[in-house]
């Protein structure tokens, strides 16, 4: 599988190392990258034996089979349609872009016309399989998530005290914290949608790990799950599990046996 990569931050570099250096994805290679920093792009290309593209359009005109987005919500909103229309499958890291149901519907139509798929990694949380099963009969009643992070990972957070920075819907949360709460959108897509998924974001100077507490109720019973994530070594805003989930999505996208 020939992979194109948009964005070469923490997750992008992790994928380059895992796929091109350590060969963790059988018969696959990231053959091209695009990032807004041309100097960094050239350095990464030399280190990981890949090509640099000057823009996303030229990347899509190459012979890549699939595109991985590891950039920003804005990049997804601006380019997801053209990626899918070009005949490439798409793996989305910045799932916060899917807080707009109209945008989702437009992408679904493009996928149907072009026979392509969007793959959404589970990110830094778990329990999505339970939510999907619970809503299958329309009897999922409530879903909420409490995210607790060190203040260094949250813009505007006080460094000396615990503080609730946000409480509201997932749709509102991703608009205010587009780089910090992608988990709320993937949770909402598996469950009740961005308007009905409740979110609380807490800055806590006493912790070093990001944590997510998910609760749900419905005809199935009650769900309560807590995930504590180690951040990536050089960026407290990104959970290591989020990077691993992108790699897992790539590994399992064509699996004959699908779990969950």
N, C-alpha and C positions, 0 to 999 in steps of 0.2 A: 504494500500500500504506500503510495506516494502522498506525503502530508505537507500541506502548506500551513505555516504558523504566522498568525497576526498578533504581535505583542511579544516582547522579549524581556518582560520583568521577571519576577520570582517564579511564577508558574511556567512561563515560556522557557526560561533557562533550565528549570527542572526537567521539562519534557525533552529538551535538546540533549541533556546529559543522560536521561533515562533511555531514550530511543536511539539516538545516534552514537553515543559512546558506550553505554552498557548493554545495548541491544535487547532491551526488555520487551520489545514489541516485535514478534517474529515477522520476518519478511516485510518490514516497514522501515521507512526513513523519512525524516523531515528534510525535504529536498529544497525548500525555499522559505525564507522568512521576510516579513515586513515589520519594521518598527520606525517610529518617528525620529529616532536618533541614529543618523547614518554612521557616525563613528563607532557607536556600540554595535551596530549591525555588522559592520565589516570585521570587527574583532570576534564576534560570535561566529560569523560565517567561517573564519579561518580556524577557530578552535573546534568547531563541531562539523566541519566538512559539509557545508550547505551553501546555497546561493542566496544572494540578497536581491530583493526586488524594490524598485524605487517607489512603487505605489501598489495599492491593493488591486487595481485593475490589471496590471501586468502579471501579478501573481495568479489571478483568475484565468488569464489567457494561457498559462502554462499547463503542463499535463498532470497537475496534482489531482488526486482522486478525492481528497477531503481537506477541508480547512478547519483548523482549530483556532478559535478566538480566545486569546488570553490577554486582552487589552482593557477596554473600558465599556461601560454601558453606552456611551455616546458612539463608540465605534460600531457596536452591534446595531444600534438604531439607524446609523447611516449606511451600513454595508450588508446587513443580513439578507436583504431582498436580492441584491445583485449577486451575492455569493450563491444563493440557492438557484437563481435564474440562470447562472452560468453552468449549472449541471454538477455542482459540487455538494456533497453532504457537508453538514456544519456541526461542529461540537462547540457549544457555547459555555464559556467560563463565567461571563458577566450576565448571569441569568436575571439580574435586576432589570434588564431592558424589557423583560416580559411582564412587567407590572401593568402594561396597557393591553387590555383584552382585544381592542381593535387591531393593535399591532400583531398580536398573536394570530388572530383570524386571517390577516393579510398574508402572514408567513405560511400558515396552513394551506391557503389557496395556492401559493407559489409552489409549495412542496407537492401538492396533488398534480398540478400541471406538469411539473418537471420530474416527477417520480423520485424526489429526494427526501432526506430525513434530517431532522434536527435532533441532536443528542444532548441531553441536559445532565451533566454530572450531578451527583447528590450533594457535592460540596462538603461542608464541614459538619453535617448532621446525619442522623439516622432516623429510622421509623417511617420513611416514605412509603415503603411497601404496605405497612399497616394502614396508612391513611388512604391509599388507593383502593385497598380492599374494602375499607370501612365506608367509603363514599359510593361504592359500586351500586348499592341499592337506594342511594339518596338519603340515607339515615345517619350521616355524619353530622353531629350537632355543633361542635365547637372545636377550634384549634387555636393554640396560643404558644408563643415562644418567648422565653426570657433569655436575653443574651447579655453576658457579663464579660467585660474586657478590661485589660489594663488601660489607664488613661492615655498612654502613649499611642494606643491604637485608635483613639477616637478624637476627632477634631473638636477643639474647644473644651475638652474635659479638664476639670481641676485636678492637679497632681497630688493634692494633700487630703482629699476626702472622697468618700463614696457618694455618687450622685446619680439619680435617674435622669438620663438625658432625653429620653423619649418614651412616650406611651401612646399607642394608637394603632392604626391599621398597617398592614405590610405595605400597602401602596404608598401611604404617607411616609413610612420609614425609609423606603428605598429612595424617595425623592430628597430626603434630608441627609441620608448617609449612603450614597451610592456605592462607596468602596468598602462598606463595613457590614452590610446586612443583606447580602445576596441570599443568605440562607432562608430569610423570611419569604422570598419570592418562590424559591423551589419548594418550600413547605406549602405555600398557598396553591401552587399549581397541582400538587399532589392531593390537596384537600379542598378547602372551601373557597379558594380564590383570594386575591390580594385585598379586597375590601372587607372580607369577613374574617381574615386571619389577624389575630391580635398580637402585638409586639411590644415588648418592653426592653429598652437598652439601658444597661447600668455600667457606669464607669467605676472601677474598684481598684484603688492603688495597692491593695493588699494581695492581689493575685498576679501571677505571671502567665497563666494559661487562659485562653479564651474558653468560655463554657456556654453551652446552649441547653436550656431545660425546656422540653417540649411536652405539652399536655393536650390530650384530645379526648372527647367523649362522643358516644353514639350508641346505636343499637348493638354494636359489637361488644361494648363495655367501656373501660377506661384505659388510656395509654398515658404513661409517664416515663420519659426517657431523658437522661442527662449525658451529654457528651462533653468531655474536657479535651481540648485540642492544644497540642504544642504548636506554637507559632513557627513559621519558617525562620531559620537562624538569623537572617539579615533583614527581616521585615515583620514587625509584630502585628501588622494589619492583615497578614495572610496566614491562615491556618495550614499546616502541613497536610492535613487530611484533605483539604480542598484541592491541593495539587495532585495528591494520590488519586482522588476521585476522577480527575480528568484522564489520567493514565488508565484507570480501570475502565472508563467508558470506551476508550479506544480499543482496549484489549477485548472487550465483550460485545462490541457493536455488531459483529457478524457471527456470534456464537450460535451454534445449532440448538443448544439447550439454554433457554433464558430463565434465570432465577428471579422470582418476584414479579 
